[in-house]
Amino acid sequence: MRRLMKSLIPLLFLIMLFSSIKTVFGVGIGVNPSQLEYIVTSNSIIQKDLWVFNTGDTLTQYTLYFDAQYQPLFFFSINNFLLNPGENRKVTVVYDPTKDSNKINLNINLYVKGAVANSNIEAGMIVNVKVIYQLSETTTTSLAGKAFPFKPSDPEIVNALNYLRNVQDSSGGIGGFSISCWTVMAIASAGYDPHNFRKNSYSIVDYVINNRNQIDQAKATDLSKFILALTAAHENPKNIGGIDYVALLEATFRNNQFGDETMLNDDFWSIMALRSAGASESDFKIQTAASFIKNHQNSDGGWSWNVDGASDVDDTSAAIIALISAGESNQSPLILNALNYLKNQLGPNGGFTYMGEVNTASNAWGIMALVAAGVNPTSSDWIKNGKSPVDILLSFQNSDGSFSYAQGQSGSAWWTAYAIPALLGKFYPIQESFTIQLTTTTTLTSFYTSSTQSSTTQTATKNQVYIRIEDASGTVWRGWIEIPSSTTITCYNSGKSYVIPGDNVLAVLNEASKLGGFTYTVSDQWYPDLGFYVDSINGHKAEGVYGWLYRVNYVSGNTAINNFKINPLDEILIYWGTEKTKPLKVEIQPLKLEINTGESLTIIVKYRDDSTGEWYPLPGAIVHVNDSYITDNEGKVNVTFNERKVYHIYAEKWGSASDDQYIRSDIVYIGVGVPIPEFSSILLLTFIALTIACVLTRRVRSC
């Protein structure tokens, strides 16, 4: 025994060293990159992307924050969110030099905390953040008494947003489908949730989704614009009414470019759209399309909308934004040449021109390109005769808040939608957090202060549930839904409408149908004394013993769908099947979410046994990776990953007998040869703890 105790001293030391494992077990945090560096050459805001990844095995709430004294200098696209195991989220971390009066270099910490809901289990890690000032001259930030970029509370922005609110029609649209897409981005750029821009019961997001039939699915520009609007509104473009619009856009990729081989503008916008939807900078299609763009830069440094055309400000600006989105350095000769082209297009009055005419669109996009490249459009290099492009853009604003294309013309929602993000110092793709919640009657005023831009929407995020709707033939919709206070449902059989509380499964389904664009029908005749019954979703009706059932946290519902009370962070699964239909899940061994090409992983498919509440391996399940695989008697398949991309992995099995039918699993993501967030030390600690436990057990037994 003495010999045993002596040999255990190093292990006991490790247990003491890693005693926090008990408070973080199962919680995983991955980030990429591990350091953010901001090189400040002007007073323009600087954006850096940080990927946060759930490398643990439980639903986790993530929070990002700086120490209090640095919080006014930074703001986030989102800094409080939920991730399922294997999911990731891109967070844009923005540094605003205008908020730092000291203008000193910084070497500080960004804290990333993960916490399991309703428990004290949490973990944290630190991302090093450096701010390095390289100001070569005093920059010009004043503009008629205001600083660039403008704040959402400035009258110019407030009036423009109020104009858009005033021209919204009863369907929720503003100026038609295309302009509505741009308007969603403009609203989001100011920190407002476009879902709350409503006329009657329809928001502008409702309008865009409800009118998606206007998209020409063969045109990359149509798909890109739709995706950019969806991601700006925090919608999921991979599942709108069961359609993956990101996949449709990727399907236009051929001969090393997107869409029409004679065009360039479809490549600009495709890159921006895919980046907004979560594609990595190093994604093969993005980098290949970026090379296509680079190869067609004209000798004057600019680009046209087509491969053989003369350069223009609008397309050069879009190209700059796209290439920087794809990882091009703002100091590369290619970008510097493009900026020099833009500078040469400044007219005598300080404004950008297109076909000889100074206009809102060219100045808005030109400003966005400069900001994307880290250039202040009001600095001395960009002023002619005392005017900058920002001055010129402001000159097109009318008394009603709208912007005209050119002097003397009427205002339009189209040009107003371009002007708003430009004045705010934002550029496409727009991915902002929503810090103001509006009612249908709210008039925008200056109650929005600069400090709200760095605030969080923690309360809203904590009041969400995750819902997944699975038909036998495919996934209908999946995503996070805010729990409403109440909602109105209408029963198709009786025509009666009912106002029901929001904290139940039916209310969440109703809200999901609005966001996802799918239909469902509910009846009040089947069980009038018990509650309502959903008898069809997306046109698939109940047949015999088959119908639409639900589970909460994988446990079968035991009451009518409108009577089952839900809690924040619950996971709701609505599915087609019978009482015998069981849910599936996918596990990865070893738990590696980022691997190199040529590596292999074991994928295990398990089903839930309702009688025991345990999960068991399932033989004969179909695992979808690139190809399809069938699990062996242990529910396993071994897969070698040879293609460089992010894989979407899920499993399903639908036998001929009802007791051999299963609910499709949720998706697990694996990055192969692409930069996805690194593992945190939590996984290492878990491994050490398990190893210690194993060694202790074996040695005690050997005594």
C-alpha positions in Angstrom: 0.0 0.0 0.0 2.9 2.4 0.8 4.4 1.7 -2.6 1.0 2.4 -4.2 0.6 5.7 -2.3 4.1 6.8 -3.3 3.3 6.1 -7.0 0.1 8.0 -6.7 1.7 11.3 -5.6 2.1 12.6 -9.2 -1.5 11.6 -10.0 -2.8 13.3 -6.8 -0.9 16.4 -7.7 -2.6 16.4 -11.1 -6.0 16.0 -9.5 -5.3 19.0 -7.3 -3.9 21.0 -10.3 -7.0 20.2 -12.3 -9.6 20.3 -9.6 -11.7 22.7 -11.6 -12.5 19.8 -13.9 -15.6 19.1 -11.8 -17.0 22.5 -12.6 -16.2 22.3 -16.4 -16.8 18.7 -17.2 -18.6 18.3 -20.5 -18.2 22.0 -21.4 -15.9 22.7 -24.3 -14.7 26.0 -25.8 -12.8 26.3 -29.1 -11.7 29.5 -30.7 -9.9 30.5 -33.9 -7.7 32.5 -34.1 -6.2 32.4 -30.6 -5.1 36.1 -31.0 -6.7 39.2 -32.5 -4.5 42.0 -33.7 -5.7 45.4 -34.7 -3.3 47.6 -36.7 -4.7 51.1 -36.5 -3.6 53.4 -39.4 -6.7 55.7 -39.3 -9.7 56.4 -37.2 -11.8 53.9 -39.1 -13.3 51.0 -37.2 -11.5 47.7 -37.6 -13.3 44.3 -37.7 -11.9 41.0 -36.9 -13.6 37.6 -37.0 -13.4 35.1 -34.1 -14.9 31.6 -34.4 -16.3 30.1 -31.2 -16.9 26.4 -31.2 -18.7 24.0 -28.8 -16.2 21.2 -28.4 -18.1 19.7 -25.5 -21.0 17.3 -25.2 -23.8 19.5 -24.0 -25.8 22.5 -25.0 -23.8 25.5 -23.8 -24.3 29.3 -23.4 -21.3 31.3 -24.5 -20.5 34.9 -23.4 -17.7 37.1 -24.7 -16.6 40.2 -22.8 -13.6 42.5 -22.1 -12.6 44.0 -18.7 -14.8 47.0 -17.9 -12.3 49.7 -18.8 -12.0 48.4 -22.4 -15.6 47.7 -23.1 -16.3 51.1 -24.6 -13.6 50.5 -27.2 -15.0 47.3 -28.6 -18.4 45.9 -29.7 -19.5 42.5 -31.0 -21.8 41.3 -33.8 -23.1 39.0 -31.1 -21.6 38.1 -27.7 -24.2 35.9 -26.0 -25.4 32.8 -27.8 -26.2 29.1 -27.5 -24.4 26.3 -29.3 -25.2 22.6 -29.5 -22.2 20.2 -29.4 -20.3 20.5 -32.7 -21.8 23.8 -33.7 -19.8 27.0 -34.2 -20.6 30.7 -34.4 -18.7 33.5 -36.1 -18.3 36.6 -33.9 -17.1 39.9 -35.4 -15.1 41.8 -32.8 -14.9 45.5 -33.8 -12.5 48.1 -32.4 -13.4 51.7 -32.7 -10.4 54.0 -32.5 -12.6 57.1 -32.1 -13.6 55.8 -28.7 -10.0 55.7 -27.5 -8.9 59.2 -26.6 -5.5 57.9 -25.4 -4.5 56.3 -28.7 -2.1 53.9 -26.9 -1.1 50.3 -27.8 -3.0 47.6 -25.9 -2.3 44.1 -25.0 -5.4 42.8 -23.2 -7.7 39.8 -22.7 -10.9 38.9 -24.4 -12.8 36.4 -22.2 -14.8 33.6 -23.6 -17.0 31.8 -21.1 -19.1 28.7 -21.6 -21.9 27.7 -19.2 -24.4 24.9 -19.0 -27.9 26.2 -18.6 -29.5 25.9 -15.1 -26.2 24.7 -13.5 -23.0 25.9 -12.1 -20.9 24.2 -14.7 -18.9 26.6 -16.7 -15.5 27.1 -18.3 -13.5 29.9 -19.7 -10.6 30.7 -21.9 -8.7 33.9 -22.9 -8.1 35.3 -26.4 -5.2 37.7 -26.5 -6.1 41.0 -28.1 -3.5 43.5 -29.4 -4.1 47.0 -30.6 -1.1 48.6 -32.4 -1.2 52.2 -33.5 0.6 53.2 -36.7 -0.9 56.6 -37.4 1.3 58.4 -39.9 -0.6 61.7 -39.7 -3.4 63.3 -37.8 -6.6 62.0 -39.4 -9.7 64.1 -40.1 -12.8 62.8 -38.2 -15.0 65.9 -38.1 -17.7 66.3 -40.6 -19.9 69.4 -40.2 -19.5 69.1 -36.5 -20.0 65.3 -36.5 -17.6 62.4 -36.4 -17.4 59.6 -38.9 -18.7 56.9 -38.6 -22.2 58.2 -37.7 -24.1 56.7 -34.7 -27.5 55.2 -35.1 -28.8 58.0 -32.8 -27.7 60.7 -35.2 -30.6 62.5 -36.9 -29.4 61.6 -40.4 -29.7 57.9 -39.6 -32.9 58.2 -37.5 -34.6 60.2 -40.3 -33.5 57.7 -43.0 -34.9 54.8 -41.0 -38.1 56.6 -40.3 -38.5 57.2 -44.0 -38.1 53.5 -44.7 -40.7 52.8 -42.0 -43.1 55.2 -43.6 -42.9 53.7 -47.1 -43.4 50.1 -45.9 -46.5 48.5 -47.4 -49.1 46.2 -45.9 -47.3 43.1 -47.0 -44.2 44.1 -45.1 -42.2 45.0 -48.2 -40.3 48.2 -48.9 -40.0 49.0 -52.6 -40.4 45.4 -53.9 -38.3 42.3 -53.3 -34.9 43.4 -54.4 -35.0 46.7 -52.5 -36.5 45.0 -49.5 -33.4 42.7 -49.3 -31.1 45.8 -49.3 -33.4 47.4 -46.7 -33.1 44.5 -44.4 -29.3 44.9 -44.4 -29.7 48.7 -43.8 -32.0 48.2 -40.8 -29.7 45.6 -39.3 -26.6 47.8 -39.8 -28.1 50.2 -37.3 -28.6 47.6 -34.7 -32.3 47.2 -35.2 -34.0 43.8 -35.6 -35.6 43.8 -39.1 -38.3 41.4 -37.8 -39.7 44.3 -35.9 -40.1 46.5 -38.9 -43.7 45.6 -39.5 -46.8 46.9 -41.2 -49.8 45.3 -39.8 -48.8 41.7 -39.0 -46.0 41.4 -41.6 -42.4 42.3 -41.1 -39.9 43.1 -43.9 -38.3 39.8 -43.1 -41.6 38.1 -43.6 -42.0 39.8 -46.9 -38.5 38.8 -48.2 -39.1 35.1 -47.2 -42.7 35.0 -48.4 -41.6 36.4 -51.8 -38.6 34.2 -52.3 -40.3 32.8 -55.4 -39.0 35.9 -57.2 -35.5 34.6 -57.0 -34.0 33.2 -60.2 -32.3 30.2 -58.7 -29.9 30.0 -61.7 -28.6 33.5 -60.9 -25.8 33.8 -58.4 -26.6 37.5 -57.8 -30.2 36.8 -56.9 -29.2 34.0 -54.5 -26.4 36.1 -52.9 -28.7 39.1 -52.3 -31.3 36.9 -50.6 -28.6 35.2 -48.4 -27.1 38.5 -47.4 -30.5 39.7 -46.3 -31.2 36.5 -44.4 -27.9 36.5 -42.5 -28.3 40.2 -41.7 -31.6 39.3 -40.1 -30.0 36.4 -38.2 -32.0 33.9 -40.3 -30.7 30.6 -41.5 -30.2 30.6 -45.3 -29.5 26.9 -45.2 -33.1 26.0 -44.4 -35.9 28.4 -45.5 -39.0 26.3 -46.1 -36.8 23.2 -46.4 -34.6 24.7 -49.1 -30.8 25.3 -48.6 -30.1 28.5 -50.5 -26.4 28.3 -49.6 -26.2 25.0 -51.4 -28.1 26.5 -54.4 -25.5 29.3 -54.6 -22.6 26.8 -54.3 -24.2 24.9 -57.1 -23.7 27.8 -59.5 -19.9 27.4 -59.1 -18.3 26.1 -62.3 -15.1 26.6 -64.1 -13.5 28.2 -61.1 -16.1 31.0 -60.6 -19.7 31.6 -59.7 -22.6 32.0 -62.1 -21.9 33.5 -65.6 -18.4 33.1 -66.8 -18.5 36.4 -68.5 -19.5 38.3 -65.4 -17.6 39.4 -62.3 -20.2 41.0 -60.1 -21.8 37.6 -59.4 -18.4 36.5 -58.0 -18.1 39.6 -55.8 -21.5 39.0 -54.2 -21.2 35.2 -54.0 -18.1 35.5 -51.9 -19.7 38.0 -49.5 -22.9 35.9 -49.2 -21.0 32.6 -48.5 -18.8 34.3 -45.9 -21.9 35.7 -44.2 -23.4 32.2 -44.1 -20.4 30.9 -42.2 -18.0 29.7 -45.0 -14.3 30.0 -44.1 -11.9 32.4 -45.8 -10.0 29.3 -47.0 -13.0 27.6 -48.5 -12.0 26.2 -51.9 -14.8 27.9 -53.8 -14.2 31.3 -52.1 -10.5 31.2 -52.8 -10.9 30.0 -56.4 -13.5 32.7 -57.1 -11.2 35.3 -55.5 -8.4 34.3 -57.8 -10.8 34.7 -60.7 -11.5 38.2 -59.6 -7.8 39.0 -59.1 -7.0 37.8 -62.6 -9.5 40.2 -64.1 -8.3 43.4 -62.4 -7.9 46.0 -65.0 -4.6 47.8 -65.5 -6.0 51.0 -63.9 -6.5 49.0 -60.7 -10.3 48.8 -61.0 -12.9 46.2 -62.0 -16.0 46.1 -64.2 -19.1 44.1 -63.7 -18.0 41.8 -66.5 -14.6 40.3 -67.5 -14.0 42.6 -70.5 -15.5 45.9 -69.3 -14.0 49.2 -68.3 -13.5 49.8 -64.6 -16.1 51.6 -62.5 -16.4 52.7 -58.9 -19.4 50.5 -58.0 -17.9 47.2 -59.1 -14.4 48.1 -57.9 -15.8 48.8 -54.5 -17.7 45.5 -54.4 -14.5 43.7 -55.5 -12.5 45.3 -52.7 -15.1 44.3 -50.1 -15.3 40.7 -51.5 -11.6 40.2 -51.6 -11.0 41.5 -48.1 -13.9 39.2 -47.0 -11.9 36.4 -48.6 -8.8 37.2 -46.6 -6.9 39.5 -48.9 -4.7 41.9 -46.9 -5.7 45.6 -47.1 -2.0 46.3 -47.7 -1.6 44.0 -50.7 -0.5 45.6 -53.9 -3.8 44.5 -55.5 -5.9 46.3 -52.9 -3.7 49.4 -52.9 -4.0 49.6 -56.6 -7.7 49.4 -56.3 -7.8 52.1 -53.7 -5.7 54.3 -56.0 -8.2 53.7 -58.8 -11.0 54.9 -56.4 -9.0 58.0 -55.5 -8.6 58.9 -59.1 -12.4 58.7 -59.5 -13.1 61.5 -57.0 -14.7 64.4 -58.8 -13.8 68.0 -58.3 -16.3 68.3 -55.5 -15.0 65.3 -53.5 -17.6 62.7 -54.6 -17.3 59.4 -56.5 -18.7 59.3 -60.0 -20.3 56.6 -62.2 -20.5 57.3 -65.9 -19.6 60.9 -65.2 -22.4 61.4 -62.6 -21.9 61.9 -58.9 -24.5 59.7 -57.1 -25.6 58.1 -53.9 -24.9 54.5 -54.9 -21.3 55.1 -56.0 -20.5 57.1 -52.9 -22.1 54.7 -50.5 -20.3 51.7 -51.9 -17.1 53.6 -52.3 -17.3 54.6 -48.6 -18.0 51.0 -47.6 -15.0 49.8 -49.6 -12.7 52.3 -47.9 -13.9 51.3 -44.5 -13.4 47.6 -45.4 -9.8 48.4 -46.3 -9.2 50.3 -43.1 -9.3 53.7 -44.6 -11.2 56.7 -43.2 -13.2 58.3 -46.1 -13.0 61.7 -44.3 -9.2 61.7 -44.0 -7.2 64.3 -45.9 -6.3 61.9 -48.7 -9.9 61.7 -49.7 -10.9 65.3 -49.6 -11.2 67.6 -52.6 -12.1 71.2 -52.3 -13.0 70.7 -48.7 -15.4 67.8 -49.3 -15.2 64.1 -48.7 -17.3 61.3 -50.2 -19.2 61.3 -46.9 -20.1 65.0 -47.4 -21.3 64.3 -50.9 -23.4 61.4 -49.7 -25.1 63.5 -47.1 -25.9 66.1 -49.7 -28.3 63.7 -51.4 -30.5 63.3 -48.3 -33.9 64.9 -48.5 -36.0 66.6 -45.8 -38.2 63.4 -45.4 -35.0 61.4 -44.6 -34.8 59.7 -48.0 -31.8 59.7 -50.3 -31.9 60.6 -54.0 -29.7 58.9 -56.6 -28.6 62.3 -57.9 -29.3 66.0 -57.2 -32.8 67.1 -58.2 -34.3 63.6 -58.2 -36.9 62.1 -55.9 -35.9 60.1 -52.9 -36.0 56.3 -53.0 -35.8 53.4 -50.5 -33.2 51.8 -52.7 -30.6 54.6 -52.4 -31.6 55.1 -48.7 -30.8 51.5 -48.0 -27.3 51.9 -49.5 -26.6 55.2 -47.6 -27.4 54.0 -44.1 -24.7 51.3 -43.6 -22.1 53.6 -45.4 -22.7 56.5 -43.0 -22.5 54.1 -40.1 -19.1 52.9 -41.2 -20.4 49.4 -42.0 -19.9 47.3 -45.1 -21.3 44.1 -46.5 -21.9 41.5 -45.3 -23.9 43.1 -42.5 -23.8 41.0 -39.3 -24.7 43.1 -36.3 -26.3 42.4 -32.9 -29.8 43.8 -32.4 -29.8 46.1 -29.4 -33.2 47.9 -29.9 -36.5 46.1 -29.9 -39.3 47.9 -31.7 -43.0 47.7 -31.7 -45.1 48.3 -34.8 -45.8 51.8 -33.6 -42.3 52.8 -32.5 -40.9 56.0 -34.0 -37.1 55.9 -34.1 -35.6 58.7 -32.0 -32.2 59.4 -30.5 -32.9 57.2 -27.5 -30.3 54.9 -29.1 -27.0 55.9 -27.5 -23.6 54.9 -28.6 -23.2 52.7 -25.6 -25.9 50.4 -26.7 -23.9 49.3 -29.6 -21.7 47.2 -27.3 -24.5 45.9 -25.2 -25.8 42.4 -25.4 -29.2 40.8 -25.9 -28.7 38.3 -23.1 -32.3 38.3 -22.0 -33.6 37.6 -25.5 -31.1 34.8 -26.0 -31.8 33.1 -22.7 -35.5 33.1 -23.6 -35.0 30.9 -26.7 -35.7 27.3 -27.5 -34.2 25.1 -30.2 -36.7 23.5 -32.5 -36.2 20.9 -35.2 -38.9 19.6 -37.5 -38.3 16.3 -39.2 -40.4 14.7 -41.9 -39.7 11.2 -43.1 -38.4 12.6 -46.4 -36.2 15.4 -45.0 -35.7 18.2 -42.5 -38.4 20.8 -42.7 -36.7 23.4 -40.5 -34.3 23.8 -37.6 -33.3 26.8 -35.6 -33.6 28.9 -32.4 -36.9 30.6 -31.7 -37.7 33.3 -29.2 -40.5 32.2 -26.8 -43.4 34.6 -27.4 -45.5 36.0 -24.7 -48.5 34.7 -26.6 -49.5 33.9 -30.2 -52.6 33.5 -32.3 -53.4 30.2 -34.0 -56.3 29.5 -36.4 -57.9 26.0 -36.7 -58.6 25.1 -40.3 -61.5 22.9 -39.6 -63.6 25.4 -37.5 -62.1 28.6 -38.8 -61.8 29.8 -35.1 -58.8 31.8 -33.9 -57.4 31.3 -30.4 -54.9 33.4 -28.5 -52.7 31.0 -26.6 -49.7 31.5 -24.2 -46.3 31.4 -25.8 -44.7 28.9 -23.4 -45.8 25.7 -25.2 -44.8 23.6 -28.1 -47.6 24.7 -30.4 -46.8 28.4 -29.9 -43.1 27.7 -30.8 -44.2 25.7 -33.9 -46.4 28.7 -35.0 -43.4 31.1 -34.6 -41.1 28.7 -36.5 -43.5 28.5 -39.4 -43.3 32.3 -39.8 -39.5 32.3 -39.8 -39.1 29.1 -41.8 -41.8 29.8 -44.4 -43.4 26.4 -44.1 -47.1 25.7 -43.5 -48.9 23.7 -40.9 -52.6 23.0 -40.0 -54.1 22.6 -36.6 -57.5 21.3 -35.6 -59.7 21.8 -32.6 -62.0 18.9 -33.3 -60.0 15.8 -32.5 -59.6 16.3 -28.7 -61.8 19.3 -27.9 -61.5 18.6 -24.1 -57.8 18.1 -24.2 -56.3 20.6 -26.7 -55.3 21.1 -30.3 -53.9 18.6 -32.8 -51.4 19.3 -35.6 -52.4 17.1 -38.5 -50.2 18.4 -41.2 -46.8 20.2 -41.7 -45.5 21.4 -45.0 -48.5 19.6 -46.7 -47.8 16.2 -45.2 -51.0 15.1 -43.5 -51.7 12.5 -40.8 -52.4 9.0 -42.2 -53.7 6.2 -40.0 -51.4 5.6 -37.1 -48.8 8.0 -38.6 -48.9 11.7 -37.8 -47.0 14.6 -36.3 -45.7 13.9 -32.8 -43.3 15.9 -30.6 -40.6 15.4 -28.0 -39.0 17.9 -25.6 -35.4 17.2 -24.7 -35.9 13.9 -26.5 -38.7 12.8 -24.1 -42.1 12.1 -25.7 -44.8 14.6 -25.0 -47.5 13.3 -22.7 -50.2 15.9 -23.4 -51.7 18.0 -26.2 -49.2 20.0 -28.1 -50.5 23.3 -26.8 -50.5 22.1 -23.1 -46.9 21.0 -22.8 -45.1 23.8 -21.0 -41.6 24.6 -22.2 -38.6 26.3 -20.6 -35.9 28.4 -22.1 -33.1 26.4 -23.7 -35.4 23.3 -24.2 -34.8 21.3 -27.4 -38.1 20.6 -29.2 -38.3 17.8 -31.8 -41.5 17.6 -34.0 -41.5 14.6 -36.2 -43.6 12.5 -38.6 -44.0 8.9 -37.3 -45.8 6.7 -34.8 -45.4 6.2 -31.1 -42.8 3.6 -31.9 -40.6 6.1 -33.9 -37.3 6.7 -31.9 -34.8 9.6 -32.2 -31.3 9.2 -33.4 -28.0 11.0 -32.6 -24.5 11.0 -34.1 -21.3 10.7 -32.0 -17.8 11.1 -33.3 -14.8 9.1 -32.0 -12.2 10.3 -31.3 -13.9 13.6 -30.5 -12.1 15.7 -33.2 -13.9 18.4 -35.0 -11.0 19.6 -37.0 -8.8 17.0 -38.9 -6.4 16.9 -41.8 -7.2 15.5 -45.2 -6.7 11.7 -45.2 -7.6 11.2 -41.6 -10.3 8.8 -40.4 -13.0 9.0 -37.8 -15.5 6.6 -36.3 -19.1 7.7 -36.5 -21.5 6.0 -34.1 -25.2 6.2 -34.5 -27.4 5.7 -31.4 -31.1 5.6 -30.8 -33.0 6.5 -27.6 -34.9 3.7 -25.8 -37.9 5.4 -24.2 -38.4 2.6 -21.7 -34.9 3.1 -20.2 -34.1 6.6 -21.3 -30.7 5.3 -22.5 -29.0 5.6 -25.9 -28.0 2.4 -27.7 -25.9 1.8 -30.9 -28.1 1.2 -34.0 -26.9 -1.3 -36.7 -28.0 -0.7 -40.3 -28.4 3.1 -40.1 -27.5 5.2 -43.0 -24.8 7.8 -42.3 -24.6 10.7 -44.7 -21.2 12.3 -45.1 -20.2 12.8 -48.7 -21.3 9.3 -49.7 -23.7 7.1 -47.7 -22.5 4.5 -45.2 -24.3 1.7 -43.3 -23.5 1.2 -39.7 -22.2 -2.2 -38.6 -23.5 -4.4 -35.7 -22.0 -1.9 -33.2 -23.7 1.1 -34.9 -20.3 2.3 -36.3 -18.8 3.3 -39.6 -15.2 4.3 -40.2 -14.9 7.2 -42.6 -11.7 8.6 -44.3 -12.1 12.3 -45.1 -10.2 13.2 -48.3 -11.8 16.4 -49.4 -10.9 19.8 -48.0 -14.1 21.3 -46.7 -16.6 21.3 -43.8 -18.6 18.1 -43.7 -22.3 17.9 -42.6 -22.9 14.5 -41.0 -26.2 13.1 -40.0 -27.9 9.7 -39.8 -31.3 8.2 -40.6 -33.1 4.9 -40.8 -36.6 4.3 -42.0 -37.5 0.6 -42.2 -40.7 -1.0 -43.6 -42.0 -1.9 -40.1 -43.0 0.8 -37.7 -40.7 -0.5 -34.9 -37.7 -0.1 -37.3 -38.3 3.6 -38.1 -36.3 6.4 -36.6 -36.2 10.2 -36.5 -33.3 11.7 -38.5 -30.5 12.9 -36.3 -29.4 16.5 -36.1 -26.3 17.6 -38.0 -22.7 17.3 -36.7 -20.0 19.4 -38.5 -16.4 18.3 -39.1 -13.8 20.6 -40.6 -11.3 18.8 -42.9 -8.2 20.9 -43.8 -10.1 24.2 -43.1 -9.6 26.5 -40.2 -12.3 25.9 -37.7 -12.0 26.7 -34.0 -9.2 25.0 -32.1 -9.9 22.8 -29.1 -9.8 24.4 -25.7 -7.9 22.9 -22.8 -11.2 21.6 -21.5 -10.9 18.5 -23.7 -7.4 17.9 -22.5 -8.5 18.2 -18.8 -11.3 15.8 -19.5 -8.9 13.3 -21.0 -6.5 13.7 -18.1 -9.3 13.2 -15.5 -10.5 10.1 -17.2 -7.0 8.7 -17.5 -6.4 9.4 -13.8 -9.6 7.7 -12.9 -8.7 4.7 -15.0 -5.2 4.4 -13.5 -6.5 4.7 -10.0 -9.1 2.1 -10.5 -6.6 -0.4 -12.0 -4.0 0.2 -9.2 -6.5 -0.1 -6.4 -7.8 -3.4 -7.9 -4.2 -4.7 -8.2 -3.7 -4.1 -4.4 
